[in-house]
Every structure is written in C-alpha cells, then in structure tokens.
C-alpha cells in the first residue's frame, strides 16, 4: 500500500475507534484485552499516537520515551483521544517525503514506517473498541490485512524481543485463501524467520502446522483478536499454540 493510502485509512480507523468507544462507554470491558476497560484502551492508544507524532514533527533520530497516559475519563478522555489522533494524521500528511527520524523496524523510509505502523496499531485497537459493543466488526480489506500480516511476521517478530520460540525447530504456514499471499514461519530458539511466498508459488507440504483463511481472519487471529477457530488449522495444533501463547506485542 502507498503512504497516502495508509494515512487515509489511519484517519478512518481512528474515527471508528472513537465512535465505538463513545457508544460503549469508558467503563465497558474490552473482551479482546482481558482486564482492560474502554478508558484503558483510549489512554493507551492516545498515548501511542502522541508518541509517534513527536518523532515525526520533531524529527528525533534516537528513541524517546512516551509521555505517559493521562488520568482523564469520560468525555474529556474522548476529546483528548480525538485531538491526538487528528494531530498524528496531520503530522503524517504534512511530513516531508525525506523525513529522517527514529524507527524500530526496517521500512523503505521513516514516513512509510510510521504511517504503516500507526495504521496497524489503530486498526487492531479499533477492533478492541468494537469488541466492547458485542456486534459485528468493521471489515478490513484483504490488501490491508495482508500488509498487516506482513508487518507482524517479518517485522515485529523478526526482532530479538519476540517470545515466539521453540527448543525443537517447527514450521508454521500461514496462507490467505482470498489472495495469493502466504508465509512460511520457521520457529526455533532464535527469533522466528518468516518468508513470504512469491505470488502463486506452491510451497508444498513442508510445514508442521498450517493456518489458512481469509486475509482478514488471519490478520485478526495472528494479532490474537480472534480465536484459532476463526481460521482453518491443519497439522500440529501445538505449533499454533506456540504463536498464540507467546506472540503478544508489548
């Protein structure tokens, strides 16, 4: 996806998140984040938005800690969230193409990194907010879901902080049936190594476990927002459990 598309989608996802949070109420439980209420979700996501925006607008080239979460609630908290989200979107829209600032995963450019990262951050937490309402979730398009899976498998969990490990080497296959996208994830005592298949390539049966389903279903399952029953599992279920039990991003 192009940077402009990421930013436009980020704008919409933040609006949906705030609207769902407003309807649910700040004290509503968030089923996808046990122990959280909507107020915790808004404080966390709003803090992340402001933290990211500071790198973009102030061009920090080294890591800076976030500013912490506010002790706001109710309407004040919603206003604070919406203000920070608008600021993040406008910061990305106005940033120069050659923006130079700190990032924490490989990307074509810092601007590409932050627009993609904040889109996926906000999409996943929008799902959290909508889960508090107990109704249907706003769909995620296949191309956006594939991009989100790619970031998760080849970005987040390629780094040393990933806890997806196994003393016995195992291979997890992830296949999106509504696209030509598929990934082979090799799990060992080192950080997992994910390789995306070329379009239309047949990887054969060299895996211990395969998760297949729509790109959206896989995206939300791999982010632990849907249960494993939301996708089709073939092979050794314990390999899938290595993922679900250890892949939470903190």
N, C-alpha and C positions, 0 to 999 in steps of 0.2 A: 504494500500500500504506500501511496505517496504521503509526504509530510502533511500537506494540506488536508488530505482525507482523514488522517489521524486526528488532526486538530478539530476538524468539523465534528467527527464522531465523539471526541472528548467533550466538546461543548454540549452535545445532546445527552451523553451518558450522565454528566453531572447534573443536568436539569432533571432527568428521570430519577436519579438518586434522591435529590432534594424533594421532589414531589412525592415519591414513595415514603420517604421519611416523615414528611409532614402529615400524610394520611395515616401512617401507622402510629405516630405519637412518640415522643422521646423515650417513654418508659417501656415501649414494646420490646419483647425479646427477639433476638435475631437467631433463628434456628441454625443457620449455617456457620455461626460463630458462637459456640456454646459459652455462656457466661456474659455475653455482650447484650446490651440494650441499644436501641437506636441512638441514644445520646453518645455512647462509646464509639459507635460507627462514624457518626458525624465528626466527633472530635478528632478521631484518628485520621480519617480521610482528609479533613480540612487542614490538619497539621501537615500531612504529606504534600498537599497541593501548595501550601505556602513555602515549605522547604524546597520543593522542586523549583518554584518560581524564583526563589532567591538566587539559585545557581544561574538561571537564565538571564535575569535582569541585572545582576551584579557581576556576572562573568567570573565567579570564583573558580579557580583552576585546581583547588585542593578541597578535600572533604570538609564540610562544615556541619556541625550537629543541628538538629531541628530545634525549633523554638519552644517545643513542649505543647501540651494540649491545654486548652482553656477550661476554666471552671464554669462555662456557660451552659445554659439549658433552655429548652422550650423555643420560643420564637426568636430569642436573641441568638441562640446557637444556630438555628436555621439561617438567619440573616448573615451570621459570620461565615458559615459554610459557603453560602451562595456568593458572597463577596470574594472569598478566597478562590473559589472555582473560576469566577469571571476573570480575576486577576491572572490566574495561571493561563487561561485560554488567550487572553490578550497579550500576555508576555510571549507566548509561543508565536502568535500571529505577527507580532512586531519584531521578533528577533531576527538578526541578520543571518543570511544563509551560511556565512562563515563563522558563526558563533563558536567561541572557544571557551569551554567550561568543563568542570569535572563531570565524569560519568562513572558508572560502575560495571558496565558490560560493554563488549565490543559492539560497535554500530558504525554505519557509514559516516556519521557526523554527530556531534553533540545534539544538534537540533532534531535529527532523526531519532536519536536515543530517547530524549525526554518526551517528545510527542508520542512515541510508541509506548514508552513505559507508563506514562500517566494515563494514556487511554486504557491500557490493560488494568492498571491499578483501579481506575474509576469504574470500569465495566464490572469487574469482579465484586466490588463493593456495592455497585448498583444492584447486582443480583442479591447481595445480602439484604439490602434495604427492602427489595421487593419480596424476599422470602418472609419478612416480618408480616406482610399482608396476607400471606397464605394463598394467593391467587396465582394466575399464570405469569411467567416471566417474559419480559420483553425479549424478542428473539435477537440473537447475534448472527450476523450474516456469515456464510461459510468462509469467505475470504478473510474476514476479520478474525474468525475463530482459528483458522489455520495459522495466521500471523501470531496470534496469542499463544498457540501451542508451540510454535517455533521459538518464540522468546523464552517460554518456560523451560523447554527441553534443552535447547542449545545455548541459552543464556544463563538464567538463574542457576540451573542445576549442573552447569559445566564448571562452576566455581568451587573453590575449596570449602565453602560453608555448607554445601549440600550434605544432608544426612542420609541420602538415599545410597546406602552401601550394603554390601553382602560379602561375607567371607568366601562363599562359593560363587564364582562368576555366573551370572544369569543374564539372559537377554529378554527384554520386553519389546514387543512390537506394537506400535500404535498406528492404526490405519483409518483414515477418514473415508467412508464409503461414498460420500457425495462429492468428493473431489479426487484428484489423483495424488494427494499428499499422504505420505506415510513416513514413519520414523522408526529406526532401529536403535534402541537404548541399551547399551551394554553396562550392566551394573556389576561393580566389583568393590574391592576395599578402597578404591580411589573414587573421585567424583565421577558420576555417570557420564558416559560419552554417547551423545545422540547424533545420529547421521540421518539426514532427510533423504529419501529416495528420489531419484530422478522421476519426472512425470511418466507414468505408465510403466515403470520398471517393475518386474516381478522379483521380490526378494527371496522367493521360495519359502521353505518351512524352517529356516534356521533360527528358531526362537523358542524360548521356554513358555512364554505366555503372550497372547495377542489380545489387545483391546481394540475393538472396531465399533464404529458407529458414525453418526453424523459428526461433522467437524465441531458443531456447537456442543453436542453431547460430550464429546471427548474433551473439549476445552474446559467445560464446567466440571467434569469428573476429575480431570487431572489437577484442577485447582481445588478439589475436594468440596465443590459446591453442589455436586450431585453424587449419589451413591454409585458404587460399581454396577449395580443393577440397571443403571441408565444406559449402559453400553453392553456389547456382546463380549464375553470373555471366553477365550479358547486356550486350553493348556493348563499350566500350573497356577492355581489361584494365589498361592503363597507369594509368587513373584509380583503380582499386582498389589498384594498387601504390603510388600516392601515399599512400594511407591506411596500408597495411601497413608501408611502409618508414619512415614518419615519425610514427606515432601513439603510440609507446611513451610511457607516462606515467612521469616520473621525479620 
